[in-house]
Amino acid sequence: MAILSSFKVTAVLLPAATIGLWIGVLAHAQSNQSDQPTVSRVSQVLPSVYQRWLDEDVRWIITSEERAAFNELSKNEKNDVFVEQFWQRRDPTPDTVRNEYKEEHYRRIAYANEHFAQAIPGWETDRGRVYILYGRPVRIKADPARGLGDRVKPTLQWHYDSIPGYAGVDLIFVDVCRCGDYRLETPLKNW
């Protein structure tokens, strides 16, 4: 009988304690929101289509100035105009109907998602990011074993004749977990 009464007390107190804990967590989170930059609060209220465009579609190609300007917009119509102008600024042939830059960008995202996905989508991986930014490398060299003993790590070397800020660059990706998740080892500016 004593076990049953202590179970009843625990059954009543546990949910109350859990609710109290969550109230404390939520209050703490709300009090810390004022410490966060304004841009974060603004972007959190974006409709999901614009949030996805900002966080996924153009994440690697949008400038910090463009991101800040986009986050300052308040109406969906302004967002639509911004997105349209964003792509127009990058269009290599603005007098035509097609926007080759935009088409190539989305083709690269699809390729990255198909070929580089691991536990995360391909566009989020280091290889996906590099591929989206710079396209297909001129050549790829695979080295299945690098180092000795337990420190053997498969590597990929992507060669580009030129990318912005570099000429004749070799980017080295290392599969640190031997699971196909290659991480960029070569330091690049602005990463």
Backbone bond lengths (Angstrom), bond angles and torsions (degrees), N, CA, C in turn:
res aa  C-N    CA-C-N  psi(-1)  N-CA   C-N-CA  omega(-1)  CA-C   N-CA-C  phi
1 M - - - 1.439 - - 1.526 110.34 -
2 A 1.354 118.39 -37.46 1.462 121.66 -179.76 1.530 109.74 -65.11
3 I 1.314 115.98 -36.85 1.461 118.94 178.36 1.513 110.17 -64.66
4 L 1.353 116.85 -41.92 1.453 121.07 179.47 1.516 111.18 -63.22
5 S 1.362 119.65 -41.87 1.455 121.13 179.56 1.513 111.00 -67.07
6 S 1.334 117.81 -40.01 1.462 118.34 179.53 1.525 109.47 -68.01
7 F 1.342 117.75 -30.54 1.456 120.62 176.86 1.523 109.75 -66.36
8 K 1.360 117.14 -42.28 1.469 121.22 179.30 1.518 110.08 -62.63
9 V 1.331 118.10 -42.64 1.460 121.79 179.50 1.526 109.65 -63.38
10 T 1.337 115.99 -45.45 1.466 120.27 179.48 1.517 110.01 -63.52
11 A 1.331 117.54 -41.37 1.456 121.16 -179.08 1.521 111.29 -63.35
12 V 1.322 118.23 -31.17 1.464 121.75 178.95 1.525 110.26 -82.52
13 L 1.337 117.80 -43.43 1.461 121.02 -175.35 1.524 112.85 -74.91
14 L 1.317 118.74 -33.94 1.463 121.16 -177.19 1.526 112.07 -61.17
15 P 1.338 119.76 -49.62 1.465 118.24 177.75 1.529 111.89 -62.54
16 A 1.317 118.40 -37.96 1.463 121.17 179.09 1.527 110.32 -64.19
17 A 1.317 116.39 -41.13 1.469 120.36 178.80 1.526 110.30 -66.18
18 T 1.313 116.39 -40.04 1.467 120.54 179.18 1.516 110.59 -63.40
19 I 1.323 117.07 -44.54 1.463 120.88 178.42 1.527 110.10 -61.89
20 G 1.321 116.58 -43.76 1.470 120.36 178.00 1.517 111.90 -60.60
21 L 1.318 115.80 -41.68 1.467 120.27 178.66 1.521 110.42 -61.57
22 W 1.339 117.01 -46.11 1.469 120.40 -179.55 1.523 111.26 -65.32
23 I 1.304 118.68 -37.75 1.466 120.86 177.27 1.525 109.70 -62.00
24 G 1.324 116.36 -42.13 1.464 120.39 177.53 1.521 111.97 -63.85
25 V 1.325 117.14 -42.54 1.468 121.37 178.90 1.518 110.26 -63.07
26 L 1.336 117.35 -45.34 1.460 120.84 -179.70 1.522 111.59 -65.31
27 A 1.328 117.14 -41.05 1.469 120.44 178.44 1.521 110.38 -63.29
28 H 1.325 116.86 -41.63 1.464 121.10 178.56 1.528 110.35 -64.38
29 A 1.321 116.91 -42.13 1.465 120.64 179.96 1.519 110.61 -63.72
30 Q 1.351 117.01 -40.95 1.457 119.88 179.33 1.526 111.30 -67.64
31 S 1.329 117.18 -37.66 1.459 119.01 179.79 1.518 111.19 -68.72
32 N 1.338 118.46 -28.59 1.460 121.37 179.28 1.521 112.97 -83.35
33 Q 1.339 118.33 -12.35 1.454 119.77 -178.88 1.514 111.72 -63.12
34 S 1.308 117.99 -31.66 1.456 119.84 -179.74 1.524 111.30 -67.88
35 D 1.334 117.84 -20.61 1.462 121.39 178.34 1.522 112.09 -79.19
36 Q 1.337 117.90 -17.67 1.453 121.08 -176.36 1.522 109.84 -79.46
37 P 1.349 116.77 151.22 1.454 119.72 179.20 1.519 111.34 -63.26
38 T 1.312 116.02 150.92 1.459 122.26 -179.24 1.516 111.68 -57.73
39 V 1.325 117.66 -37.06 1.460 121.42 -178.17 1.521 110.82 -56.94
40 S 1.323 118.05 -41.50 1.466 121.05 -179.56 1.523 111.09 -63.32
41 R 1.329 116.87 -44.08 1.461 119.20 -179.76 1.522 110.26 -64.45
42 V 1.332 117.63 -41.03 1.454 120.42 -179.09 1.515 110.29 -65.14
43 S 1.344 117.30 -46.47 1.452 119.60 -176.92 1.526 111.92 -66.57
44 Q 1.338 117.88 -23.25 1.458 119.95 179.86 1.521 111.66 -70.28
45 V 1.352 118.17 -20.75 1.449 120.03 -178.53 1.524 112.43 -98.41
46 L 1.323 117.66 3.48 1.459 120.85 177.19 1.521 110.15 -65.71
47 P 1.324 117.31 141.81 1.464 118.90 171.65 1.530 109.05 -57.80
48 S 1.312 116.88 150.34 1.463 121.43 -172.05 1.523 113.59 -57.97
49 V 1.334 118.51 -33.41 1.463 119.96 -179.77 1.534 110.36 -63.52
50 Y 1.325 117.73 -39.36 1.463 121.05 179.57 1.527 111.42 -76.77
51 Q 1.318 115.94 -36.23 1.466 119.66 177.95 1.527 110.02 -63.76
52 R 1.322 116.41 -42.05 1.473 120.50 177.90 1.517 110.18 -64.27
53 W 1.337 117.17 -43.70 1.457 120.69 179.78 1.530 109.96 -58.84
54 L 1.316 116.19 -43.93 1.460 121.51 -177.64 1.528 112.19 -71.64
55 D 1.327 117.61 -45.68 1.465 122.03 -173.94 1.524 114.18 -83.42
56 E 1.312 117.79 -24.64 1.461 120.29 -176.20 1.526 112.70 -119.01
57 D 1.322 116.42 -58.98 1.464 119.87 -172.11 1.525 113.07 -59.92
58 V 1.314 117.60 -47.13 1.474 120.07 -174.53 1.523 112.44 -115.49
59 R 1.297 117.46 14.78 1.470 121.96 -175.73 1.523 112.86 -50.45
60 W 1.314 118.61 -42.97 1.460 121.39 -174.16 1.523 113.03 -88.31
61 I 1.334 118.63 -11.57 1.467 119.20 -175.59 1.523 114.11 -115.37
62 I 1.309 118.95 -13.91 1.459 120.47 -179.55 1.529 109.28 -77.94
63 T 1.331 116.13 139.77 1.462 119.42 178.23 1.524 109.43 -80.61
64 S 1.306 116.72 160.92 1.470 119.97 179.15 1.533 110.34 -63.89
65 E 1.327 117.48 -33.43 1.464 120.71 177.67 1.532 110.72 -66.58
66 E 1.331 116.31 -42.64 1.465 120.28 178.18 1.519 110.64 -64.55
67 R 1.320 116.91 -41.91 1.474 120.90 179.31 1.532 110.22 -60.80
68 A 1.322 116.43 -45.09 1.473 120.58 179.91 1.526 110.38 -63.30
69 A 1.331 117.42 -42.97 1.462 120.89 179.44 1.531 110.30 -63.89
70 F 1.330 117.19 -41.89 1.465 121.14 179.75 1.528 110.24 -62.80
71 N 1.320 116.89 -41.81 1.464 120.83 -178.84 1.517 112.65 -68.12
72 E 1.314 117.61 -19.80 1.467 121.14 178.67 1.529 112.28 -81.36
73 L 1.321 118.15 -15.25 1.462 121.25 -177.90 1.518 110.26 -70.07
74 S 1.328 115.84 146.90 1.458 118.41 -176.55 1.529 114.11 -115.60
75 K 1.289 119.47 -22.40 1.463 121.61 -177.12 1.523 110.54 -112.43
76 N 1.327 116.56 145.09 1.462 121.86 179.14 1.522 111.77 -58.41
77 E 1.363 116.85 -35.25 1.467 119.55 -179.91 1.526 109.76 -62.77
78 K 1.333 117.01 -39.60 1.462 120.86 178.30 1.527 109.92 -66.43
79 N 1.323 117.03 -37.35 1.463 120.98 177.54 1.524 110.36 -62.15
80 D 1.348 116.22 -42.89 1.460 120.25 178.99 1.524 111.24 -60.88
81 V 1.326 116.54 -43.46 1.461 121.24 179.27 1.523 109.85 -64.48
82 F 1.336 116.85 -42.59 1.463 120.55 179.17 1.527 110.85 -60.14
83 V 1.330 117.42 -46.86 1.464 121.90 -179.14 1.527 109.61 -60.97
84 E 1.328 117.21 -44.96 1.463 121.12 179.35 1.533 110.74 -60.82
85 Q 1.329 117.11 -45.66 1.463 120.89 179.40 1.530 111.91 -67.82
86 F 1.324 117.05 -33.85 1.465 121.82 177.05 1.528 110.05 -55.96
87 W 1.338 116.12 -48.60 1.459 120.28 -178.75 1.528 111.16 -72.45
88 Q 1.337 117.26 -36.13 1.466 120.27 178.96 1.527 111.17 -61.78
89 R 1.332 118.00 -39.38 1.468 121.19 179.47 1.522 112.06 -61.89
90 R 1.314 117.77 -25.29 1.456 121.99 -176.90 1.526 113.38 -99.97
91 D 1.314 116.99 -4.85 1.468 121.73 -176.53 1.526 110.20 -70.97
92 P 1.356 117.56 118.32 1.464 119.72 -179.54 1.531 113.27 -70.69
93 T 1.339 117.27 -20.21 1.466 121.45 178.74 1.530 108.43 -131.36
94 P 1.333 117.17 77.22 1.469 120.16 -173.75 1.531 114.58 -66.14
95 D 1.311 118.36 -15.70 1.460 120.84 -179.25 1.515 113.30 -85.80
96 T 1.342 117.33 1.04 1.465 120.83 179.18 1.526 109.69 -108.53
97 V 1.318 115.18 166.47 1.472 120.81 179.33 1.524 111.06 -70.96
98 R 1.326 116.11 -38.78 1.472 121.12 -177.54 1.521 111.25 -77.24
99 N 1.317 114.55 147.49 1.467 120.55 171.29 1.528 105.60 -115.99
100 E 1.326 115.03 96.39 1.461 121.15 -174.92 1.527 111.75 -62.34
101 Y 1.321 117.17 -35.20 1.465 120.23 179.22 1.527 110.44 -62.96
102 K 1.314 116.36 -47.86 1.467 120.88 -178.95 1.526 110.58 -63.21
103 E 1.334 116.95 -44.06 1.458 120.75 178.93 1.526 111.02 -60.67
104 E 1.344 116.81 -44.96 1.464 120.90 179.64 1.527 110.96 -65.31
105 H 1.323 116.58 -38.77 1.472 120.45 179.59 1.533 110.52 -60.02
106 Y 1.324 116.92 -49.50 1.465 119.88 -179.08 1.531 111.74 -69.62
107 R 1.334 117.96 -29.78 1.464 120.53 174.42 1.524 109.71 -64.63
108 R 1.337 116.85 -41.59 1.465 120.93 179.31 1.525 111.29 -65.56
109 I 1.317 117.76 -39.15 1.472 120.41 176.91 1.527 109.72 -61.55
110 A 1.323 116.81 -46.02 1.470 120.51 -179.94 1.528 110.45 -61.66
111 Y 1.331 117.11 -42.16 1.465 120.92 178.75 1.529 110.30 -62.85
112 A 1.338 116.30 -46.32 1.466 120.46 179.86 1.522 110.74 -60.01
113 N 1.320 117.14 -43.05 1.465 120.19 179.94 1.523 111.88 -65.38
114 E 1.304 116.76 -34.58 1.458 120.46 -179.23 1.531 112.47 -77.01
115 H 1.321 117.97 -36.30 1.461 121.04 -171.34 1.532 115.81 -105.20
116 F 1.327 118.93 -20.30 1.461 119.92 -173.23 1.519 114.11 -118.76
117 A 1.312 118.84 1.98 1.466 121.11 -178.31 1.526 110.44 -64.89
118 Q 1.302 115.26 139.46 1.466 122.54 174.38 1.529 106.06 -129.38
119 A 1.299 117.10 -117.65 1.467 120.60 175.00 1.528 110.22 -77.88
120 I 1.333 115.79 -12.89 1.460 122.61 178.26 1.525 108.37 -125.25
121 P 1.347 117.20 162.19 1.465 118.63 178.44 1.526 111.12 -59.71
122 G 1.316 116.80 151.90 1.450 121.94 -177.17 1.516 114.35 -58.23
123 W 1.334 118.13 -33.76 1.465 120.56 -178.78 1.530 111.86 -66.28
124 E 1.329 117.64 -21.44 1.468 121.43 -179.25 1.527 113.17 -87.46
125 T 1.319 117.73 -14.83 1.462 120.77 -178.17 1.522 110.15 -75.99
126 D 1.327 116.40 163.53 1.461 120.27 177.60 1.529 111.29 -62.24
127 R 1.331 117.07 -44.31 1.462 119.18 178.67 1.521 110.85 -64.07
128 G 1.337 116.59 -39.43 1.462 119.99 177.72 1.516 111.96 -62.17
129 R 1.317 116.16 -44.69 1.469 120.27 179.47 1.525 110.78 -60.81
130 V 1.331 117.11 -47.92 1.462 120.97 179.69 1.527 110.26 -61.94
131 Y 1.323 117.14 -43.91 1.461 120.96 -179.44 1.526 110.70 -63.12
132 I 1.325 117.60 -43.17 1.467 121.22 179.35 1.528 110.30 -63.57
133 L 1.311 117.47 -41.96 1.463 121.10 -177.95 1.527 113.19 -73.39
134 Y 1.326 117.69 -42.89 1.460 120.66 -168.85 1.519 114.84 -117.80
135 G 1.314 117.88 -6.40 1.452 120.32 179.32 1.517 112.72 82.05
136 R 1.315 114.05 -165.58 1.466 121.56 -178.04 1.529 109.16 -69.31
137 P 1.333 117.37 132.87 1.469 119.08 176.20 1.531 110.69 -67.92
138 V 1.324 115.92 157.65 1.464 120.83 178.11 1.524 109.74 -64.22
139 R 1.336 116.43 -40.36 1.466 120.02 176.04 1.532 109.44 -152.41
140 I 1.314 113.56 154.90 1.463 121.65 178.95 1.518 107.88 -125.36
141 K 1.316 115.57 132.05 1.463 121.16 176.21 1.527 107.50 -119.71
142 A 1.319 116.40 124.73 1.461 121.70 179.38 1.523 109.50 -102.41
143 D 1.316 115.87 134.33 1.467 121.72 174.82 1.522 106.64 -125.44
144 P 1.334 117.32 103.54 1.461 120.06 -174.98 1.525 114.06 -67.48
145 A 1.338 118.68 -19.09 1.467 120.26 -178.07 1.518 109.30 -138.59
146 R 1.322 115.12 123.87 1.453 120.78 178.47 1.515 107.91 -133.44
147 G 1.303 118.12 123.26 1.455 121.48 -179.28 1.515 110.83 100.01
148 L 1.309 116.03 -170.64 1.461 121.37 -177.01 1.522 111.06 -123.17
149 G 1.313 115.87 147.14 1.466 121.56 174.05 1.512 112.69 59.18
150 D 1.344 115.28 -131.82 1.460 121.13 -177.91 1.521 112.67 -69.20
151 R 1.328 116.08 -13.60 1.462 118.79 -178.02 1.528 112.70 -90.69
152 V 1.318 117.87 10.35 1.458 121.81 178.96 1.528 108.59 -70.63
153 K 1.326 116.13 123.34 1.465 120.98 -179.88 1.523 109.12 -131.38
154 P 1.321 117.34 128.73 1.462 119.73 174.69 1.536 110.09 -65.00
155 T 1.325 115.86 143.77 1.463 120.31 178.95 1.527 110.43 -132.59
156 L 1.306 114.12 157.60 1.457 122.80 171.03 1.521 106.87 -126.73
157 Q 1.309 115.71 136.42 1.463 120.58 176.23 1.528 107.31 -115.70
158 W 1.340 116.43 117.63 1.457 121.36 176.74 1.514 107.77 -102.44
159 H 1.319 116.59 125.22 1.458 120.16 178.68 1.527 110.06 -104.18
160 Y 1.332 114.92 131.95 1.461 122.73 173.18 1.520 107.21 -121.82
161 D 1.335 116.92 133.85 1.462 119.37 176.12 1.520 110.43 -64.29
162 S 1.341 115.80 -36.36 1.464 119.47 174.53 1.523 109.57 -161.53
163 I 1.310 114.89 144.01 1.453 123.86 169.76 1.523 104.96 -137.74
164 P 1.333 118.99 158.28 1.463 119.42 -176.62 1.540 112.06 -52.06
165 G 1.331 114.78 123.79 1.464 120.84 179.12 1.518 114.12 91.00
166 Y 1.335 118.22 -5.63 1.461 121.81 -176.46 1.529 110.07 -142.11
167 A 1.321 115.88 148.84 1.466 121.69 171.92 1.525 107.43 -126.64
168 G 1.326 116.43 135.43 1.464 120.81 178.87 1.514 112.49 55.28
169 V 1.322 117.03 58.33 1.461 120.78 -174.94 1.530 110.83 -102.97
170 D 1.334 114.41 140.08 1.453 122.09 172.52 1.524 107.79 -110.81
171 L 1.308 116.33 120.56 1.457 121.60 177.85 1.522 108.01 -98.98
172 I 1.325 115.97 128.00 1.463 121.92 -178.00 1.529 108.77 -105.54
173 F 1.325 115.23 127.09 1.463 122.39 175.34 1.526 107.41 -113.53
174 V 1.332 116.64 133.98 1.463 122.01 -178.52 1.525 109.32 -117.12
175 D 1.318 115.66 132.81 1.465 121.69 175.88 1.533 107.43 -89.27
176 V 1.328 116.04 83.18 1.466 120.89 -172.33 1.524 113.58 -65.96
177 C 1.318 116.75 -25.38 1.471 119.93 -179.22 1.527 112.31 -102.38
178 R 1.307 116.66 0.71 1.468 121.65 -175.43 1.530 111.39 54.26
179 C 1.331 114.79 38.14 1.459 120.35 -176.98 1.527 112.13 -124.47
180 G 1.330 116.74 7.22 1.453 120.69 -179.47 1.517 113.80 93.16
181 D 1.334 117.60 0.96 1.461 122.13 -179.71 1.535 108.37 -94.50
182 Y 1.320 115.74 86.70 1.463 121.11 -176.69 1.521 110.32 -80.51
183 R 1.335 116.17 127.92 1.465 123.28 179.36 1.517 110.28 -107.54
184 L 1.314 116.24 140.42 1.458 121.13 179.80 1.519 109.82 -67.27
185 E 1.309 116.02 122.43 1.466 121.83 179.08 1.530 110.63 -96.50
186 T 1.319 116.88 -30.46 1.452 122.28 -177.63 1.520 109.63 -74.13
187 P 1.335 117.25 122.39 1.475 117.13 179.17 1.530 111.06 -72.28
188 L 1.321 115.75 137.34 1.453 122.38 176.52 1.516 109.30 -123.12
189 K 1.319 117.12 149.07 1.460 121.04 176.65 1.532 108.66 -64.30
190 N 1.311 115.72 149.17 1.471 122.94 173.55 1.531 114.14 62.05
191 W 1.329 118.36 31.86 1.468 120.19 176.01 1.475 109.07 -105.33
